[in-house]
Amino acid sequence: MAALDLLGRRWTLRVIWELHRNGAPIGFRDLRRRCDDMSSSVLSTRLTELREAGIAASTSTAAQPAWHLTALGDDLVTAMGPLLDWSRAWAERR
């Protein structure tokens, strides 16, 4: 239930998707832009929650931290694959 609670929060799945899609660490501003300019406070909160859950991590650079999925985050994306397949089939029926 804790995982569903975290994943059900506004913007959480989008943040995970963008971190996965980028494939390399991404800075806060670029991530915010990819998430349709969501508010910086919401993005900061979601990244903190994902970091605390072990799904995302940041690496420090000279300019700013860059965010990426952890191995656990990659496992989550893989586990969500069947749900993505189901949602595509469902969308085609509608």
N, C-alpha and C positions, 0 to 999 in steps of 0.2 A: 504493500500500500504506500510505503514511503517513496518508492520509485515512481509510482503513478502520480503521486502528489507533486513531486518535483517536475516530472515531464509534462504535467497538465498545466503548469503555470504559464501565464502569458509570455510569449516570445522564447520560451526555453527550447522547444524543438527547432525553431528557426536558427537560434544561436548554434545549436549542435550541428544542424545541417550546414551552415555556412563554414564552421570550423572544419567539418569533414570535406566539404566541397573544395575548399581552398587547398587542402593537402599539405600546406606548409604553415608555420606560425604566421599569424596576422595581427597587426597592431589594432588597438582599440578603435581609432578613428576609421580605419578601413573596414573593420568588422561592423561598426555602427552604420556606415554607408551601405554596406551589403545588406543590412537588415532594415532597409528603407528608412534610414535616419530615425530609428527608434530613440526615445529619450536616453540620454547618457546615464541618468540615474537608474533606469530600468536595466540597461545593459550591464552596468556595474554590479547591480544586485544579482542578476542572473549569472554573471561570470563568477562572482563570489560563491554563489550556491553550487555551481558546477564544480568549482575548485574544491570546496568543502566535501562534495560527494565523490571526489576523485575522478571525475569525468573529464575535466579540463585542467590545464595548468598553464602557467605563464613562464616565459624565459625572459630574463632581463637583457636588454641591449643598452647601448649608450644613450639612445634617444628615448626609448619607451619599452614597456613590456610587450611581448608578442604572445598571443594566445594560440593554443593548439589542443587537440584531443589527446588524452592519455591512452594507454593501451586499453584501459577499462572503457573509455569513451569510444574507441574503435570497436570494441566488442559490442557495445550498445548499438552502434550503427548497424553492425552485422546482424544482431538479433532482431532489429526492426525491419530487416529485409522482407520477411514474409508479410508483414503488415503493409509495407509499400506495395508489394505485389497484389495483395487483396484490395487495397484502396484503388489501384489502377483498374482492376476488374470491376469494382463497384462503380467507378466513375463512368466506365463504358456502358453500363446498364442504364444509367440515368439519362 
